[in-house]
Amino acid sequence: MENNIGKIHIADEVVATIAGTAALEIDGVGGMDGVRPDIASYFGKRVMSKGIKVKTTNGQTAISIKLHIKQGYHIPEISQKVQENVKIAVEVMTGLDVTEVNILVGGLVVEKEKARG
């Protein structure tokens, strides 16, 4: 991006962090490659970019996210909600034109039963 004062460059890791945060907001997402929602807050925002690739070419940004979906959720529905939330979040916060949000479902999170006691 360029304005009359100079150029603005947003690092891919910043875009990935925004995308990761937006992905984890969706109910049914059990985590991303190396990131679980329940522990992400302990490690700060830097860990939020794990499992996410960002590529910007000619002003258009493509984002790929490797997700883990919680058992019992409809994978296509959760994936579409993540796509929409990520696109909106990145575009609103950065002004970038997000043309693709690709989802790779790389795992299923099975919740353990709580011990009876």
MOLINTA-V334283 format. One record per backbone hydrogen bond with DSSP energy under -1.0 kcal/mol. NH is the residue of the N-H (numbers start at 1). CO is the residue of the C=O. E is the energy in kcal/mol with one decimal. If there is no record, write none. Layout:
nh = (NH/NH)
co = (CO/CO)
e = (E/E)
This chain:
nh = (3/8/15/16/17/18/19/20/21/22/23/24/26/29/30/31/32/33/35/39/40/42/48/49/50/52/53/55/57/60/61/62/63/64/65/66/67/68/69/70/71/73/78/79/80/81/82/83/84/85/86/87/88/89/90/91/92/93/94/95/99/100/102/104/106/109)
co = (6/1/11/12/13/14/15/16/17/18/19/20/23/26/68/68/35/66/32/36/36/39/45/46/47/49/64/62/60/57/97/55/100/53/102/51/104/31/107/28/109/70/74/75/76/77/78/79/80/81/82/83/84/85/86/87/88/89/90/91/61/61/63/65/67/69)
e = (-2.7/-3.0/-1.7/-2.8/-2.1/-2.1/-2.5/-2.7/-2.3/-2.3/-2.4/-2.1/-1.4/-1.9/-2.9/-1.0/-2.9/-1.5/-2.4/-1.3/-1.5/-1.0/-1.3/-1.2/-1.7/-1.4/-2.6/-2.6/-2.7/-2.0/-3.0/-3.0/-2.2/-2.6/-2.9/-2.3/-2.3/-2.8/-2.2/-3.2/-2.9/-1.5/-2.4/-2.7/-2.2/-2.1/-2.3/-2.4/-2.4/-2.5/-2.8/-2.3/-2.3/-2.5/-2.7/-2.3/-2.7/-2.2/-2.2/-2.0/-2.1/-1.3/-3.2/-2.8/-2.8/-2.8)
